Amino acid sequence: METVDVLVVGAGPAGSTVARELAARGHDVLVVEEHARVGHPVQCAGLVSQRVLDLAGANSLVVAAVAGASVFGPSLGSVSFAADGPRAFVIDRAGLDVHLADRAANAGARFRTGLRFDRADASAEGPIVCELSGADGVRHAILAKLVVGADGVASAVARAFRLRRPVEVLPAFEAEIPHSPGDAGQVEVYLGNSISPGLFGWWIPDGAGGARIGVAVTAGPVTAREYYDRLVRQVERRFSTKLGSPTALLVSGIPIGTLPRTSTDRVLLVGDAAAQVKPLSGGGIFTGMRCAEIAAEVADRALRSGDLSAAALAEYDRAWRTELGDEFQKALYLRKLFLRLSDRDLDQLIEALQGTELKASIVAFGDIDFPSHVARQLLLQSPSLLRLFPKAVSAWLGGGPALAPDLERGPRRTAQ
Ligand SMILES: Cc1cc2nc3c(=O)[nH]c(=O)nc-3n(C[C@H](O)[C@H](O)[C@H](O)COP(=O)(O)OP(=O)(O)OC[C@H]3O[C@@H](n4cnc5c(N)ncnc54)[C@H](O)[C@@H]3O)c2cc1C
C-alpha cells in the first residue's frame, strides 16, 4: 500500500497552502483532488483583500481593482462608498488555485487529480488507511500518518472522522454575465428578504467587461436559483436594462458557524471543511489560507515529535481560534442581528448609512476580512442604527455584558 506522511484531501486554496508549508518543511505530502483539473469548476466570486494577494504571492492574478461599493436596499435605495485607492481585488479564481498548487508542487508536494477520498477507518490505531476512488472507478488505498481535510463545504474527511458539520450551509448560485452595464471598479451588494434572505446578492466586475452575479441564502423551500432569478430582475430594474445570458453557472454552498472541533487523532480540517468562513460575507479564502498556515505549523511539530494524538493536534484549534475566533464570534452575533431585520428595517438601514459621518467611517474602517470592526463602530456611532436593534445590543456595545446578549429568546424578523 502507498504510504505518505501527510494526505491532503482537496486542492483548493486551503489544501495547497497546507501542502506547500508541510512539503517545504521536509514532509512527504500527497494532495488528492477529485476533479480532473485543479481550480475547476470555479465555485467562487473571487473578491479578496490585499492579505490574500500577500499570502498567495498572487498580485498577477488580479483582474480588477475595487475602490468602491454600493449597497442597495430592497426598495433600491442605495448608499455608495468610494475609497481613494483599491480596497479589494477581483482575481482569476481558477488561476489562484493553479498558482497555489504550483507553489506547493515546487516545494515538493505531489498532486494527484481525479482521485476522490471516500472513507477511512476512524477507529483504528496508528496511521490511517484511506480509501479513495479514481474517475475510472478504480479503488485505491493510501496509508497516511496525518490526514488534512481541505475538501470544502461537504467535507468527506469531516464525515469520516465524525467531526461535527457547520450548523448552517447557505445554498449559493452565481453566474457570469459577459456584458456588464455597471462600473468596472465597483462592487454592488443587494439586500432584501425576497432577494437574498440570510446574506446578500452581489455584482462583481470580472475585469473583462462582464460581471459575476450571485446570491447566497438561508436554506428553505425557495431555491438559491429562484432567488438568483429575483436578483437578476432587481439588477435589471437598477440598471434599467436587460442582462445578457450567462456564460457560466455555479451552484455551491457556504458554511456558516464554527465547528466545536477541527482536529482529532491524526486529522486536521482546514478552510471550508472547518467552516473557517467569515459569517458576515461568506468569504473564506483569506481565513482558510491563514488557518492552513497555522495547521501546517502545528502538524509539523506533531510529525516531528511523533505525537499525532487529538491532544497534540488540539493546539491547532486553540491557535486559529486565538487569531480569528473573536472576529468569528462577533460576526456571528452581528449576523444574528442582521437576520432579524425586515425589508423595512433594511431600507431604513440604507437610509441611515447615507449620513456623511457614517460613510466616512465605513471608508476609514472598512476591511473585508474583519467586517465586525466597522459594523460595531457604526452601531456605536449612530443612534438611528441602534434603533433597529434590540436594547440588549446597546448594553453590549457600551461595554456592558462581556458576552453578546442572547438573541435566541427575542422576536424573529418577519418574512418580508
Ligand atoms: C458562490 C460563492 C462565492 C464565493 N465568493 C467568495 C469571494 O468572493 N471571496 C472569498 O474569499 N470567498 C468566497 N467564497 C468562499 C470561498 O470560495 C471558499 O471559502 C474557499 O474556496 C475555501 O477554500 P477551501 O480550499 O477550503 O475549499 P475549496 O476551494 O472548496 O476546495 C476544496 C477542494 O476539495 C476538492 N474535494 C472535495 N471533496 C473531495 C474529496 N472527497 N476528495 C478529493 N477532493 C475533494 C474539491 O474539488 C475542491 O477542489 C465564495 C463561495 C461561494 C460558494
The ligand as a Tripos MOL2 file, in Angstrom:
@<TRIPOS>MOLECULE
LIG
   53    58     1     0     0
SMALL
NO_CHARGES

@<TRIPOS>ATOM
      1 C1        -20.8210   31.4130   -4.7920 C.3       1 LIG1
      2 C2        -19.6230   31.6070   -3.9090 C.ar      1 LIG1
      3 C3        -18.9120   32.7960   -3.9860 C.ar      1 LIG1
      4 C4        -17.8160   32.9920   -3.1420 C.ar      1 LIG1
      5 N1        -17.1280   34.1690   -3.2440 N.ar      1 LIG1
      6 C5        -16.0500   34.3820   -2.4550 C.ar      1 LIG1
      7 C6        -15.2970   35.5900   -2.5670 C.ar      1 LIG1
      8 O1        -15.5800   36.4490   -3.3890 O.2       1 LIG1
      9 N2        -14.2220   35.7460   -1.7410 N.ar      1 LIG1
     10 C7        -13.8640   34.7970   -0.8160 C.ar      1 LIG1
     11 O2        -12.9020   34.9980   -0.0610 O.2       1 LIG1
     12 N3        -14.5700   33.6550   -0.7000 N.ar      1 LIG1
     13 C8        -15.6320   33.4130   -1.4950 C.ar      1 LIG1
     14 N4        -16.3280   32.2470   -1.3940 N.ar      1 LIG1
     15 C9        -15.8680   31.2380   -0.4490 C.3       1 LIG1
     16 C10       -14.6240   30.5470   -0.9940 C.3       1 LIG1
     17 O3        -14.8830   30.0830   -2.3030 O.3       1 LIG1
     18 C11       -14.2520   29.3860   -0.0740 C.3       1 LIG1
     19 O4        -14.2240   29.8330    1.2600 O.3       1 LIG1
     20 C12       -12.8680   28.8270   -0.4560 C.3       1 LIG1
     21 O5        -12.8890   28.3080   -1.7560 O.3       1 LIG1
     22 C13       -12.4950   27.7210    0.5300 C.3       1 LIG1
     23 O6        -11.2970   27.1370    0.1300 O.3       1 LIG1
     24 P1        -11.0040   25.6260    0.5200 P.3       1 LIG1
     25 O7         -9.6450   25.3240   -0.0190 O.co2     1 LIG1
     26 O8        -11.2850   25.4130    1.9440 O.co2     1 LIG1
     27 O9        -12.1270   24.7830   -0.2330 O.3       1 LIG1
     28 P2        -12.4600   24.6740   -1.7950 P.3       1 LIG1
     29 O10       -11.9780   25.8580   -2.5380 O.co2     1 LIG1
     30 O11       -13.9040   24.3320   -1.8350 O.co2     1 LIG1
     31 O12       -11.6120   23.4380   -2.2460 O.3       1 LIG1
     32 C14       -11.9260   22.1420   -1.8600 C.3       1 LIG1
     33 C15       -11.3400   21.1990   -2.8830 C.3       1 LIG1
     34 O13       -11.5380   19.8550   -2.4340 O.3       1 LIG1
     35 C16       -11.9640   19.0490   -3.5180 C.3       1 LIG1
     36 N5        -12.6800   17.9190   -2.9390 N.ar      1 LIG1
     37 C17       -13.8940   17.9330   -2.3360 C.ar      1 LIG1
     38 N6        -14.2080   16.7060   -1.8770 N.ar      1 LIG1
     39 C18       -13.1560   15.8940   -2.1880 C.ar      1 LIG1
     40 C19       -12.8830   14.5160   -1.9620 C.ar      1 LIG1
     41 N7        -13.7540   13.7240   -1.3060 N.pl3     1 LIG1
     42 N8        -11.7220   14.0050   -2.4280 N.ar      1 LIG1
     43 C20       -10.8240   14.7960   -3.0960 C.ar      1 LIG1
     44 N9        -11.0440   16.1140   -3.3280 N.ar      1 LIG1
     45 C21       -12.1840   16.6580   -2.8730 C.ar      1 LIG1
     46 C22       -12.8240   19.9830   -4.3500 C.3       1 LIG1
     47 O14       -12.9460   19.5340   -5.6680 O.3       1 LIG1
     48 C23       -12.0580   21.2900   -4.2300 C.3       1 LIG1
     49 O15       -11.0980   21.4330   -5.2470 O.3       1 LIG1
     50 C24       -17.4380   32.0060   -2.2160 C.ar      1 LIG1
     51 C25       -18.1410   30.8080   -2.1390 C.ar      1 LIG1
     52 C26       -19.2370   30.6070   -2.9840 C.ar      1 LIG1
     53 C27       -19.9870   29.3120   -2.8900 C.3       1 LIG1
@<TRIPOS>BOND
     1     1     2 1
     2     2     3 ar
     3     2    52 ar
     4     3     4 ar
     5     4     5 ar
     6     4    50 ar
     7     5     6 ar
     8     6     7 ar
     9     6    13 1
    10     7     8 2
    11     7     9 ar
    12     9    10 ar
    13    10    11 2
    14    10    12 ar
    15    12    13 ar
    16    13    14 ar
    17    14    15 1
    18    14    50 ar
    19    15    16 1
    20    16    17 1
    21    16    18 1
    22    18    19 1
    23    18    20 1
    24    20    21 1
    25    20    22 1
    26    22    23 1
    27    23    24 1
    28    24    25 2
    29    24    26 1
    30    24    27 1
    31    27    28 1
    32    28    29 2
    33    28    30 1
    34    28    31 1
    35    31    32 1
    36    32    33 1
    37    33    34 1
    38    33    48 1
    39    34    35 1
    40    35    36 1
    41    35    46 1
    42    36    37 ar
    43    36    45 ar
    44    37    38 ar
    45    38    39 ar
    46    39    40 ar
    47    39    45 ar
    48    40    41 1
    49    40    42 ar
    50    42    43 ar
    51    43    44 ar
    52    44    45 ar
    53    46    47 1
    54    46    48 1
    55    48    49 1
    56    50    51 ar
    57    51    52 ar
    58    52    53 1
@<TRIPOS>SUBSTRUCTURE
     1 LIG1         1 GROUP 0 **** ****
